[in-house]
Amino acid sequence: MGSSGQEKAAAVSAPSEIAQNLKVADENSTFKYDESARNIVAQKSVLAYILKSALGEYAEYTVQEIAERFIEGEPELRKTAVHQDHPDREDVIGMMSGDDKIEGDPTADKSQRDGTVYFDIRFIAVLPSDGGRIEILINCEIQNRDTPGYPIPKRGVYYTARMISSQRGTIFKDQEYGKIKKCVSIWLCEDTADTRSDTINRYSFTEECLRGDFHEEKTDYDLMTVVVLRLGSKGEKSEDNAIRLLSKMFSTNLSYEDKLDALQNEFRISVSRKMSEEVQSMCNLSVGVLNKGISVGKMEQAKETAYKLKDMGLPIDKIAYAVEVGIDTIQEWLEEREEMLVK
């Protein structure tokens, strides 16, 4: 190869290498941010706020009572695979997470990770009951956006179904269906449009008596519950404690000191050194994302351009290419505008 050919090859490979390094850096930053977010949410004091808001069984108890009396053991973080034909965390290291964020070394062989989805946080809670001990299995998922391209409630139903089916062979065998434990999947959506921000939706099984006056025990059919908490900027001033707490922790507007003050003085949570470090890590990574991302002004300009191109009849993929953002983002912008027009 001549000198001109070598120069051309170098010119091609150098940008490719830079792009790959930037991609790896982005993946590492995202992984570290998500890991810190999970570690904060997995604190019993934080989970107690979530349970009090999400499940009616705990509504009458204080968060301290919930944390000390009803949450058992230590929460499990990203250890168990959601799909039954995928290996758990102790079996294979370095896998792709549920929202396609890379776990572990992003440069590792991707073929070992593709498609593997883990439960973010799982733990056992005890239901307040006078009729004996009743355990429920709870999964808590942190979702970057509430419009990921599929309905969050459907994914939540799938997760609870998997948690129930996985009990066979461990909690019950053969025809011992009476031993099945209730499963709850709670979804925390960080980046939410103002029209959906500061909301909580719960989905569960109910009995409908179509004829006669016979009723089964509620504990015999109330086995699957999905709860979606949508946070966002409005959530920082929510009257609901869990929404307000989580919105402040995920906020890109509040400083590290503001978040610590909220945890300690507003929510009466004793902050350990480890938790303090996780909050600091989230703040640092959030600042990094904002600094390298599109400025607010440019983002608004891109939105207006996207709206105009849509009105001209361009397909979403062409719009995404024109304004240089992802197709999912374009779809979310258009949905937000549609909601505003309906209102």
SERO-4910 file (N, C-alpha, C, O; in steps of 0.05 Angstrom, whole numbers):
BEGIN
 pado doro    nc1    nc2    nc3   cac1   cac2   cac3    cc1    cc2    cc3    oc1    oc2    oc3
  Met    A     17    -24      0      0      0      0     18     25      0     37     26     16
  Gly    A     12     45    -18     27     69    -19     22     87      5      5     82     21
  Ser    A     38    109      5     36    127     28      8    140     28     -3    144     50
  Ser    A     -3    146      5    -30    158      4    -51    139     15    -70    147     28
  Gly    A    -47    113      8    -66     92     18    -64     90     48    -85     86     62
  Gln    A    -40     91     59    -36     89     88    -48    113    102    -60    110    123
  Glu    A    -45    136     90    -56    160    102    -86    159    102    -99    167    121
  Lys    A    -97    148     80   -127    145     78   -137    126     99   -158    131    112
  Ala    A   -123    103    103   -131     84    123   -130     95    151   -147     91    167
  Ala    A   -108    111    156   -106    123    182   -128    144    187   -139    146    209
  Ala    A   -135    158    166   -156    178    168   -183    165    174   -199    177    188
  Val    A   -187    141    164   -212    127    168   -212    115    196   -232    116    210
  Ser    A   -190    102    204   -189     87    229   -189    106    254   -201     99    274
  Ala    A   -176    129    252   -174    146    275   -202    156    285   -207    153    308
  Pro    A   -219    166    267   -246    174    276   -261    151    287   -277    154    306
  Ser    A   -258    127    275   -272    103    284   -264     96    312   -280     89    329
  Glu    A   -238     98    317   -227     91    343   -237    112    364   -244    104    387
  Ile    A   -237    137    356   -247    158    375   -276    154    381   -284    156    404
  Ala    A   -292    147    360   -320    142    365   -325    119    383   -342    120    400
  Gln    A   -309     98    380   -312     74    397   -304     81    426   -318     72    444
  Asn    A   -283     96    429   -275    104    456   -296    121    470   -302    118    494
  Leu    A   -308    140    454   -329    156    465   -354    139    473   -366    144    493
  Lys    A   -360    120    456   -382    102    461   -378     86    487   -396     84    504
  Val    A   -353     76    491   -347     61    515   -348     80    539   -359     72    560
  Ala    A   -338    104    537   -340    123    559   -369    130    566   -375    131    590
  Asp    A   -386    133    546   -414    139    551   -427    115    566   -442    119    585
  Glu    A   -420     91    557   -432     67    569   -423     64    598   -439     56    615
  Asn    A   -398     70    603   -387     68    630   -401     89    648   -408     82    671
  Ser    A   -404    113    638   -417    134    654   -446    127    660   -456    131    682
  Thr    A   -460    117    639   -488    109    643   -490     87    663   -508     87    680
  Phe    A   -473     67    661   -473     45    680   -468     54    708   -482     45    726
  Lys    A   -449     72    712   -443     82    739   -466     98    750   -472     96    774
  Tyr    A   -479    114    733   -502    130    742   -524    111    751   -536    114    772
  Asp    A   -531     91    734   -552     73    740   -546     57    765   -564     51    781
  Glu    A   -521     49    768   -513     34    792   -517     50    817   -527     40    837
  Ser    A   -509     76    817   -513     93    840   -542     97    846   -551     98    869
  Ala    A   -558    101    825   -587    104    828   -599     80    841   -616     83    860
  Arg    A   -591     56    833   -602     32    845   -594     29    874   -610     22    891
  Asn    A   -569     36    880   -559     34    908   -574     53    926   -578     46    950
  Ile    A   -581     76    916   -597     95    933   -625     85    937   -635     85    960
  Val    A   -638     77    916   -666     68    918   -668     43    935   -688     38    949
  Ala    A   -647     26    935   -647      1    949   -644      4    979   -646    -16    994
  Gln    A   -639     28    989   -638     33   1018   -666     28   1030   -686     37   1019
  Lys    A   -667     14   1052   -693      7   1064   -710     32   1070   -734     32   1067
  Ser    A   -696     54   1078   -711     78   1085   -724     90   1060   -746    101   1062
  Val    A   -711     88   1037   -723     97   1012   -745     79   1002   -767     88    994
  Leu    A   -740     53   1004   -761     33    996   -786     36   1013   -808     31   1003
  Ala    A   -782     43   1038   -805     46   1056   -823     68   1046   -848     65   1047
  Tyr    A   -812     91   1037   -828    112   1026   -843    102   1001   -867    109    998
  Ile    A   -830     87    985   -842     76    960   -866     58    967   -887     60    955
  Leu    A   -862     39    986   -883     21    993   -907     35   1005   -930     28   1000
  Lys    A   -902     55   1021   -924     70   1034   -941     84   1013   -966     85   1016
  Ser    A   -929     94    991   -944    107    970   -956     88    950   -978     93    939
  Ala    A   -942     66    945   -950     48    924   -971     27    932   -987     19    915
  Leu    A   -970     17    956   -987     -5    965  -1004      3    988   -995     12   1009
  Gly    A  -1030     -1    985  -1049      7   1006  -1045     -7   1032  -1053      3   1053
  Glu    A  -1033    -31   1031  -1029    -46   1056  -1011    -32   1076  -1013    -37   1100
  Tyr    A   -994    -14   1066   -975      0   1084   -983     29   1089   -968     43   1103
  Ala    A  -1005     38   1078  -1012     67   1079  -1014     77   1107  -1008    101   1112
  Glu    A  -1023     61   1126  -1028     70   1153  -1004     69   1171  -1005     77   1194
  Tyr    A   -982     59   1161   -958     56   1177   -938     78   1171   -938     89   1149
  Thr    A   -921     84   1190   -900    104   1185   -878     91   1169   -875     66   1168
  Val    A   -862    108   1156   -840     97   1139   -820     82   1157   -807     63   1148
  Gln    A   -816     91   1181   -798     78   1199   -808     50   1206   -792     31   1207
  Glu    A   -834     47   1211   -845     21   1217   -842      3   1193   -835    -21   1196
  Ile    A   -847     13   1169   -845     -3   1145   -816    -13   1141   -811    -36   1135
  Ala    A   -797      5   1145   -769     -2   1141   -759    -22   1162   -745    -41   1155
  Glu    A   -768    -19   1186   -758    -36   1208   -774    -62   1211   -762    -83   1218
  Arg    A   -800    -62   1205   -817    -85   1211   -824   -102   1186   -827   -126   1189
  Phe    A   -825    -89   1163   -838   -103   1140   -819   -109   1117   -825   -126   1100
  Ile    A   -796    -96   1116   -777   -102   1094   -756   -121   1105   -742   -114   1125
  Glu    A   -753   -144   1093   -736   -165   1105   -710   -168   1089   -709   -165   1065
  Gly    A   -689   -174   1104   -663   -180   1092   -652   -156   1077   -660   -133   1081
  Glu    A   -632   -162   1059   -620   -141   1042   -630   -144   1014   -631   -166   1003
  Pro    A   -639   -122   1002   -648   -123    974   -627   -134    955   -603   -130    959
  Glu    A   -637   -149    935   -619   -161    915   -618   -143    891   -639   -135    880
  Leu    A   -594   -135    882   -591   -117    860   -580   -131    835   -558   -142    836
  Arg    A   -595   -130    814   -587   -140    787   -572   -167    789   -550   -170    779
  Lys    A   -585   -186    801   -574   -213    804   -590   -234    788   -578   -252    777
  Thr    A   -616   -231    788   -633   -251    777   -643   -243    749   -653   -221    745
  Ala    A   -639   -261    729   -649   -255    702   -679   -257    701   -692   -273    714
  Val    A   -691   -239    685   -720   -238    682   -730   -262    666   -748   -276    675
  His    A   -717   -267    643   -726   -289    626   -716   -316    636   -693   -318    644
  Gln    A   -733   -336    635   -727   -362    647   -704   -376    632   -691   -393    644
  Asp    A   -699   -369    607   -678   -383    592   -652   -368    592   -634   -374    576
  His    A   -650   -347    609   -625   -332    611   -612   -337    638   -626   -342    658
  Pro    A   -585   -337    639   -571   -343    664   -573   -320    684   -574   -297    676
  Asp    A   -572   -327    710   -572   -307    731   -544   -295    732   -525   -304    719
  Arg    A   -542   -274    749   -517   -259    750   -493   -275    760   -471   -271    750
  Glu    A   -498   -294    778   -475   -310    788   -465   -330    767   -443   -340    770
  Asp    A   -481   -334    746   -474   -354    726   -457   -341    703   -438   -353    694
  Val    A   -464   -316    696   -449   -303    674   -444   -274    682   -463   -260    690
  Ile    A   -419   -265    680   -412   -238    686   -410   -222    661   -400   -232    640
  Gly    A   -419   -197    661   -416   -179    638   -439   -181    619   -435   -190    597
  Met    A   -463   -173    628   -487   -177    611   -501   -150    605   -495   -130    618
  Met    A   -518   -150    585   -533   -127    578   -558   -124    596   -572   -143    601
  Ser    A   -562   -100    606   -585    -96    625   -611    -92    610   -612    -93    585
  Gly    A   -632    -89    626   -659    -88    614   -663    -65    595   -678    -68    576
  Asp    A   -651    -42    600   -654    -19    582   -630    -15    564   -623      7    557
  Asp    A   -616    -38    558   -594    -38    539   -570    -22    548   -555    -12    532
  Lys    A   -567    -19    575   -543     -7    585   -523    -29    591   -531    -51    600
  Ile    A   -498    -25    586   -478    -46    589   -470    -49    618   -461    -30    631
  Glu    A   -471    -74    628   -463    -80    655   -434    -91    654   -428   -108    638
  Gly    A   -417    -80    670   -390    -89    671   -373    -76    649   -377    -53    642
  Asp    A   -355    -91    637   -336    -80    617   -350    -77    590   -357    -98    578
  Pro    A   -355    -53    580   -369    -49    555   -353    -60    531   -365    -64    510
  Thr    A   -327    -64    534   -311    -74    512   -311   -105    511   -299   -116    493
  Ala    A   -323   -118    530   -324   -147    531   -340   -158    508   -355   -143    495
  Asp    A   -338   -184    502   -352   -196    480   -382   -193    483   -394   -204    502
  Lys    A   -395   -177    465   -423   -170    468   -441   -195    465   -463   -195    475
  Ser    A   -431   -215    451   -447   -239    446   -454   -253    472   -473   -269    473
  Gln    A   -439   -248    493   -445   -260    519   -467   -246    534   -477   -256    554
  Arg    A   -474   -221    525   -492   -205    541   -519   -199    527   -539   -194    540
  Asp    A   -519   -201    500   -542   -192    485   -568   -204    495   -570   -228    499
  Gly    A   -588   -186    500   -615   -195    506   -619   -202    535   -642   -208    543
  Thr    A   -598   -203    552   -602   -211    580   -614   -187    595   -604   -165    594
  Val    A   -635   -193    610   -649   -172    626   -649   -181    655   -657   -204    661
  Tyr    A   -642   -163    673   -641   -169    701   -662   -153    716   -668   -130    708
  Phe    A   -673   -164    737   -689   -147    755   -671   -127    769   -650   -135    779
  Asp    A   -678   -102    769   -662    -81    781   -658    -86    811   -636    -90    821
  Ile    A   -680    -87    826   -680    -90    855   -702   -110    862   -725   -107    853
  Arg    A   -696   -129    879   -716   -148    888   -712   -152    918   -690   -153    928
  Phe    A   -735   -154    932   -733   -159    961   -759   -171    971   -779   -172    956
  Ile    A   -759   -181    995   -783   -193   1007   -794   -174   1028   -779   -162   1044
  Ala    A   -820   -171   1028   -833   -155   1048   -855   -171   1061   -866   -190   1049
  Val    A   -862   -165   1086   -883   -178   1100   -907   -160   1101   -905   -137   1107
  Leu    A   -930   -172   1095   -955   -156   1096   -965   -154   1124   -965   -174   1139
  Pro    A   -975   -131   1132   -988   -128   1158  -1012   -146   1159  -1030   -144   1143
  Ser    A  -1013   -165   1178  -1034   -184   1179  -1038   -195   1208  -1018   -199   1222
  Asp    A  -1063   -200   1215  -1069   -213   1241  -1072   -243   1237  -1074   -258   1257
  Gly    A  -1072   -252   1213  -1077   -280   1207  -1053   -296   1201  -1054   -316   1188
  Gly    A  -1030   -288   1211  -1005   -303   1206   -987   -288   1187   -994   -267   1176
  Arg    A   -963   -298   1183   -943   -285   1167   -949   -288   1137   -954   -311   1128
  Ile    A   -949   -266   1123   -954   -267   1094   -931   -251   1080   -927   -227   1085
  Glu    A   -916   -265   1064   -894   -253   1049   -902   -245   1021   -918   -259   1009
  Ile    A   -892   -223   1011   -895   -216    983   -868   -211    971   -849   -202    984
  Leu    A   -865   -216    945   -840   -212    931   -843   -186    915   -862   -183    899
  Ile    A   -824   -168    918   -826   -142    906   -802   -136    888   -779   -141    895
  Asn    A   -808   -126    864   -787   -118    845   -791    -88    840   -813    -79    836
  Cys    A   -768    -74    841   -769    -45    837   -751    -38    813   -727    -45    814
  Glu    A   -762    -25    793   -747    -19    768   -744     11    765   -763     26    769
  Ile    A   -720     20    758   -715     48    752   -714     52    722   -697     40    709
  Gln    A   -732     67    712   -735     71    683   -727    100    676   -737    119    688
  Asn    A   -709    103    657   -700    130    649   -724    147    639   -727    170    646
  Arg    A   -740    135    622   -763    149    610   -788    132    612   -786    107    614
  Asp    A   -811    145    612   -836    129    614   -848    124    587   -870    113    585
  Thr    A   -834    131    565   -843    125    538   -820    111    523   -809    122    505
  Pro    A   -813     87    532   -790     73    520   -796     59    493   -778     46    482
  Gly    A   -820     62    483   -827     48    459   -847     25    463   -854     12    444
  Tyr    A   -854     20    488   -874     -1    495   -888      9    520   -878     26    534
  Pro    A   -912     -2    526   -926      7    550   -913     -5    575   -909    -29    578
  Ile    A   -906     13    594   -894      5    619   -911    -16    634   -900    -35    644
  Pro    A   -938    -12    636   -954    -31    651   -952    -60    639   -952    -79    655
  Lys    A   -951    -62    613   -948    -89    601   -922   -103    609   -922   -126    615
  Arg    A   -900    -87    610   -875    -99    618   -876   -106    648   -866   -127    656
  Gly    A   -890    -89    663   -893    -95    692   -909   -121    696   -902   -137    714
  Val    A   -930   -125    680   -945   -150    683   -928   -174    676   -929   -195    689
  Tyr    A   -912   -171    655   -893   -193    648   -874   -199    671   -869   -223    676
  Tyr    A   -864   -179    684   -845   -183    706   -858   -197    729   -846   -216    741
  Thr    A   -882   -189    736   -896   -203    758   -903   -232    751   -901   -250    767
  Ala    A   -910   -236    725   -915   -264    716   -891   -281    718   -892   -304    727
  Arg    A   -868   -270    711   -843   -285    713   -836   -291    743   -826   -312    749
  Met    A   -841   -271    760   -835   -275    789   -853   -297    800   -845   -312    818
  Ile    A   -878   -299    790   -896   -321    799   -887   -348    788   -885   -367    804
  Ser    A   -882   -349    762   -874   -375    750   -848   -386    761   -844   -410    763
  Ser    A   -830   -368    769   -804   -376    779   -806   -388    807   -787   -400    817
  Gln    A   -829   -385    820   -833   -397    847   -836   -428    845   -832   -441    865
  Arg    A   -843   -437    822   -847   -466    819   -820   -480    823   -800   -474    810
  Gly    A   -819   -500    840   -795   -515    846   -780   -504    870   -763   -518    881
  Thr    A   -786   -480    879   -773   -469    902   -794   -464    925   -791   -474    947
  Ile    A   -815   -448    918   -835   -442    938   -858   -462    937   -870   -469    958
  Phe    A   -865   -472    913   -886   -492    911   -878   -513    890   -862   -508    872
  Lys    A   -890   -537    893   -885   -559    875   -911   -571    866   -931   -570    880
  Asp    A   -911   -582    842   -934   -596    831   -960   -580    834   -962   -558    822
  Gln    A   -979   -589    850  -1005   -577    852  -1007   -558    877  -1030   -552    885
  Glu    A   -985   -550    889   -986   -534    913   -990   -504    907   -974   -487    916
  Tyr    A  -1009   -498    890  -1013   -470    882  -1021   -451    905  -1018   -427    903
  Gly    A  -1031   -463    926  -1039   -446    949  -1015   -433    962  -1018   -414    978
  Lys    A   -991   -442    956   -967   -430    968   -955   -407    952   -936   -394    960
  Ile    A   -967   -401    929   -957   -379    912   -958   -353    928   -978   -346    940
  Lys    A   -936   -338    926   -934   -312    940   -941   -290    921   -936   -291    897
  Lys    A   -953   -269    932   -960   -245    916   -935   -232    905   -914   -231    919
  Cys    A   -936   -222    881   -913   -208    869   -921   -180    860   -942   -176    849
  Val    A   -903   -161    866   -908   -133    859   -884   -122    843   -861   -127    851
  Ser    A   -890   -108    822   -870    -95    806   -875    -65    806   -895    -56    797
  Ile    A   -855    -50    816   -858    -21    819   -839     -7    800   -815    -13    801
  Trp    A   -849     11    784   -833     24    763   -830     54    770   -850     68    773
  Leu    A   -805     63    771   -799     91    777   -788    104    752   -766     98    743
  Cys    A   -804    122    740   -797    134    715   -786    162    720   -800    180    730
  Glu    A   -761    166    713   -747    191    719   -755    214    701   -768    233    710
  Asp    A   -749    212    675   -753    233    656   -781    231    645   -786    216    627
  Thr    A   -799    247    656   -828    245    649   -838    273    640   -831    293    653
  Ala    A   -854    273    619   -866    299    610   -883    310    632   -895    296    648
  Asp    A   -885    337    633   -901    351    654   -930    341    655   -942    341    676
  Thr    A   -941    333    631   -969    325    631   -973    298    645   -995    292    653
  Arg    A   -951    283    650   -953    257    664   -938    257    690   -939    238    706
  Ser    A   -923    278    695   -906    280    719   -923    281    744   -946    290    744
  Asp    A   -911    271    766   -925    271    793   -951    255    792   -972    265    800
  Thr    A   -949    230    782   -972    213    781   -965    185    791   -942    176    789
  Ile    A   -984    171    802   -981    143    810  -1004    127    799  -1027    134    804
  Asn    A   -998    105    785  -1019     88    775  -1014     59    785   -992     49    784
  Arg    A  -1036     46    794  -1034     19    804  -1052      0    788  -1075      7    782
  Tyr    A  -1042    -23    781  -1057    -43    766  -1056    -70    781  -1035    -79    789
  Ser    A  -1080    -82    784  -1081   -107    800  -1105   -123    792  -1123   -114    778
  Phe    A  -1106   -148    801  -1128   -166    798  -1151   -159    817  -1146   -152    840
  Thr    A  -1175   -159    807  -1198   -156    824  -1219   -178    818  -1219   -189    796
  Glu    A  -1236   -183    837  -1258   -203    833  -1283   -189    823  -1291   -168    835
  Glu    A  -1296   -200    803  -1322   -190    793  -1342   -212    796  -1342   -232    782
  Cys    A  -1360   -208    815  -1381   -228    820  -1404   -224    800  -1420   -206    803
  Leu    A  -1406   -241    780  -1425   -238    758  -1453   -250    766  -1473   -241    754
  Arg    A  -1453   -269    784  -1479   -281    792  -1476   -291    821  -1456   -303    828
  Gly    A  -1497   -288    836  -1496   -298    864  -1481   -280    882  -1475   -257    875
  Asp    A  -1475   -290    906  -1463   -273    926  -1440   -288    940  -1437   -287    964
  Phe    A  -1424   -302    924  -1401   -317    934  -1375   -301    928  -1372   -291    906
  His    A  -1357   -300    947  -1332   -286    943  -1308   -303    953  -1309   -314    975
  Glu    A  -1288   -304    936  -1263   -318    945  -1248   -299    964  -1252   -275    964
  Glu    A  -1230   -312    979  -1212   -296    996  -1194   -279    978  -1183   -289    958
  Lys    A  -1191   -253    984  -1176   -235    967  -1147   -245    963  -1135   -242    942
  Thr    A  -1136   -257    984  -1108   -267    983  -1105   -290    963  -1082   -297    956
  Asp    A  -1127   -302    954  -1126   -324    935  -1125   -316    906  -1120   -332    888
  Tyr    A  -1130   -290    900  -1129   -281    873  -1113   -254    870  -1104   -247    848
  Asp    A  -1109   -240    892  -1094   -215    891  -1064   -222    892  -1051   -218    912
  Leu    A  -1054   -231    869  -1027   -242    868  -1008   -226    850   -983   -230    851
  Met    A  -1018   -207    835  -1001   -191    817  -1009   -162    818  -1032   -155    814
  Thr    A   -990   -145    824   -995   -116    824   -972   -102    811   -949   -108    815
  Val    A   -979    -83    794   -959    -66    780   -965    -37    788   -988    -28    787
  Val    A   -944    -22    796   -947      6    804   -927     22    788   -903     15    787
  Val    A   -936     44    776   -919     62    761   -919     90    774   -939    103    776
  Leu    A   -895     98    783   -892    125    794   -877    142    773   -854    136    766
  Arg    A   -890    163    764   -877    181    745   -868    206    759   -883    220    772
  Leu    A   -842    211    757   -829    232    773   -829    259    757   -850    271    753
  Gly    A   -805    267    748   -804    292    732   -802    317    749   -801    316    774
  Ser    A   -800    340    736   -796    366    749   -819    373    768   -814    384    789
  Lys    A   -844    366    760   -866    372    778   -865    356    803   -876    364    824
  Gly    A   -852    333    801   -851    315    825   -835    326    848   -839    318    871
  Glu    A   -817    345    842   -801    357    864   -818    373    884   -809    379    906
  Lys    A   -842    380    876   -860    395    893   -885    379    900   -905    390    909
  Ser    A   -884    353    895   -907    336    899   -916    335    928   -899    338    946
  Glu    A   -941    331    932   -952    327    959   -947    298    968   -949    292    992
  Asp    A   -940    280    949   -934    253    956   -904    251    964   -887    259    948
  Asn    A   -898    240    987   -871    239    997   -852    223    979   -830    231    974
  Ala    A   -862    199    970   -844    182    953   -837    196    927   -814    196    918
  Ile    A   -858    208    914   -853    222    889   -833    245    893   -815    248    877
  Arg    A   -837    260    914   -820    283    919   -792    275    926   -772    287    916
  Leu    A   -789    254    942   -762    244    950   -747    234    925   -724    243    921
  Leu    A   -759    217    909   -746    206    886   -740    228    865   -719    228    852
  Ser    A   -759    246    861   -755    267    841   -731    284    848   -716    293    831
  Lys    A   -728    290    874   -706    306    883   -679    291    880   -659    302    873
  Met    A   -680    265    885   -655    249    883   -646    247    853   -622    246    848
  Phe    A   -665    246    835   -659    243    806   -657    270    793   -651    271    769
  Ser    A   -661    292    807   -661    318    795   -634    326    785   -613    321    798
  Thr    A   -633    340    762   -608    351    752   -605    380    759   -585    393    753
  Asn    A   -625    391    773   -624    419    781   -614    423    810   -603    444    816
  Leu    A   -618    402    827   -609    405    855   -580    397    858   -570    379    845
  Ser    A   -566    411    876   -538    405    882   -536    381    901   -556    372    912
  Tyr    A   -512    371    903   -506    350    922   -515    358    951   -527    342    965
  Glu    A   -508    383    958   -515    392    985   -545    394    989   -556    387   1010
  Asp    A   -559    403    968   -589    404    970   -601    377    973   -621    374    988
  Lys    A   -590    357    959   -601    330    961   -596    318    989   -614    305   1000
  Leu    A   -572    322    999   -566    312   1026   -584    326   1047   -594    313   1065
  Asp    A   -588    351   1044   -606    366   1062   -634    355   1061   -647    352   1082
  Ala    A   -644    349   1037   -671    338   1034   -673    311   1048   -692    305   1062
  Leu    A   -653    294   1043   -653    267   1055   -654    269   1086   -670    255   1099
  Gln    A   -637    285   1097   -633    286   1126   -655    302   1140   -665    293   1161
  Asn    A   -662    325   1130   -680    343   1144   -709    341   1135   -727    344   1152
  Glu    A   -713    337   1109   -741    335   1100   -752    307   1103   -776    304   1110
  Phe    A   -736    287   1097   -746    260   1098   -735    243   1122   -742    220   1124
  Arg    A   -719    256   1138   -710    243   1163   -696    217   1158   -700    197   1173
  Ile    A   -679    216   1138   -664    192   1131   -635    196   1140   -622    216   1133
  Ser    A   -625    177   1155   -597    178   1164   -579    170   1140   -581    147   1131
  Val    A   -562    188   1131   -546    183   1107   -519    172   1115   -503    185   1129
  Ser    A   -514    148   1107   -488    135   1112   -467    147   1093   -474    161   1074
  Arg    A   -442    140   1098   -420    150   1081   -424    139   1052   -419    152   1033
  Lys    A   -432    113   1051   -435    101   1025   -458    114   1009   -455    119    985
  Met    A   -480    120   1023   -503    132   1009   -495    160   1000   -503    169    978
  Ser    A   -480    175   1017   -470    201   1010   -453    200    984   -455    218    967
  Glu    A   -436    180    982   -419    177    959   -436    171    934   -429    181    912
  Glu    A   -457    156    937   -474    149    914   -489    174    904   -491    179    880
  Val    A   -498    191    923   -511    216    915   -492    234    901   -498    246    881
  Gln    A   -467    236    911   -447    252    899   -441    242    870   -438    258    852
  Ser    A   -439    216    867   -433    204    841   -455    210    821   -450    217    798
  Met    A   -481    208    830   -503    215    812   -502    244    803   -507    250    780
  Cys    A   -496    261    822   -494    290    816   -472    295    796   -476    310    776
  Asn    A   -449    284    800   -426    288    782   -432    278    754   -426    291    734
  Leu    A   -444    254    753   -450    242    727   -472    257    712   -471    259    688
  Ser    A   -491    267    727   -513    283    715   -502    308    703   -509    316    681
  Val    A   -483    322    717   -470    346    707   -455    340    681   -456    355    662
  Gly    A   -441    317    681   -426    309    658   -444    304    634   -438    312    611
  Val    A   -467    291    638   -486    287    617   -497    313    605   -499    316    581
  Leu    A   -503    332    624   -514    357    615   -493    373    599   -499    387    580
  Asn    A   -468    372    609   -447    388    596   -441    378    568   -434    394    550
  Lys    A   -443    352    563   -436    342    536   -461    340    519   -459    334    495
  Gly    A   -484    344    530   -509    341    515   -517    366    501   -503    386    501
  Ile    A   -541    365    489   -552    389    475   -562    409    496   -575    401    515
  Ser    A   -555    434    492   -565    455    510   -595    457    509   -607    449    490
  Val    A   -606    468    530   -635    470    532   -646    486    508   -666    479    496
  Gly    A   -632    508    501   -641    525    479   -641    510    453   -660    511    437
  Lys    A   -619    495    448   -617    480    423   -638    457    422   -648    451    401
  Met    A   -643    446    446   -663    424    447   -691    435    439   -706    422    424
  Glu    A   -698    459    450   -724    470    443   -725    477    413   -746    474    401
  Gln    A   -703    487    402   -702    493    374   -706    467    358   -720    467    337
  Ala    A   -693    445    367   -696    420    353   -724    410    354   -734    399    334
  Lys    A   -738    414    376   -766    406    379   -783    421    359   -799    408    345
  Glu    A   -779    447    357   -796    463    339   -791    454    310   -810    453    294
  Thr    A   -766    448    303   -760    439    276   -773    412    271   -784    407    249
  Ala    A   -772    394    291   -785    368    288   -815    371    284   -827    357    267
  Tyr    A   -828    389    298   -857    393    295   -863    402    266   -882    393    254
  Lys    A   -847    421    256   -851    432    229   -847    410    208   -863    408    189
  Leu    A   -827    394    211   -821    372    192   -844    351    193   -851    340    172
  Lys    A   -855    346    217   -877    327    219   -901    338    205   -916    324    191
  Asp    A   -906    365    208   -929    377    195   -926    377    165   -946    378    150
  Met    A   -901    376    155   -896    375    127   -899    346    116   -898    342     92
  Gly    A   -903    327    134   -908    300    126   -884    282    125   -885    259    115
  Leu    A   -861    291    136   -838    274    137   -841    251    157   -852    255    178
  Pro    A   -831    227    151   -832    205    170   -813    210    193   -794    226    191
  Ile    A   -818    196    215   -803    200    240   -773    195    236   -757    210    247
  Asp    A   -766    175    221   -737    168    218   -723    191    203   -699    197    209
  Lys    A   -736    204    184   -724    226    170   -721    251    188   -702    265    187
  Ile    A   -742    255    205   -741    277    224   -718    273    243   -703    292    249
  Ala    A   -715    249    254   -693    243    272   -666    248    260   -648    259    273
  Tyr    A   -663    241    234   -638    245    220   -633    275    217   -610    284    219
  Ala    A   -654    290    211   -651    319    205   -643    335    230   -626    352    229
  Val    A   -655    328    253   -649    344    278   -628    330    295   -621    341    316
  Glu    A   -618    307    287   -596    293    300   -603    284    328   -587    288    347
  Val    A   -626    273    332   -633    260    357   -645    233    351   -651    227    327
  Gly    A   -649    216    371   -660    189    367   -689    189    359   -704    207    365
  Ile    A   -697    167    346   -725    164    338   -743    163    362   -765    175    361
  Asp    A   -735    150    383   -752    149    408   -757    177    419   -779    183    428
  Thr    A   -737    194    418   -740    221    428   -760    237    411   -777    251    421
  Ile    A   -758    234    384   -777    247    366   -805    238    372   -824    254    374
  Gln    A   -808    211    376   -835    200    382   -846    212    408   -870    218    409
  Glu    A   -829    215    428   -837    226    453   -845    255    450   -865    264    462
  Trp    A   -830    271    435   -837    299    430   -864    302    417   -880    318    425
  Leu    A   -869    285    397   -894    286    383   -918    278    401   -939    289    399
  Glu    A   -913    258    418   -934    250    437   -940    272    456   -963    277    463
  Glu    A   -919    286    466   -923    308    485   -939    331    472   -958    342    484
  Arg    A   -933    337    446   -948    358    432   -977    350    429   -995    366    432
  Glu    A   -981    324    422  -1009    315    418  -1024    317    444  -1048    325    444
  Glu    A  -1012    311    466  -1025    313    492  -1032    343    499  -1054    349    509
  Met    A  -1013    361    492  -1018    389    497  -1041    399    480  -1057    416    489
  Leu    A  -1043    390    455  -1064    399    437  -1091    389    446  -1111    402    444
  Val    A  -1092    364    458  -1117    353    468  -1127    369    491  -1151    374    494
  Lys    A  -1108    377    509  -1115    393    532  -1125    420    524  -1132    437    541
***
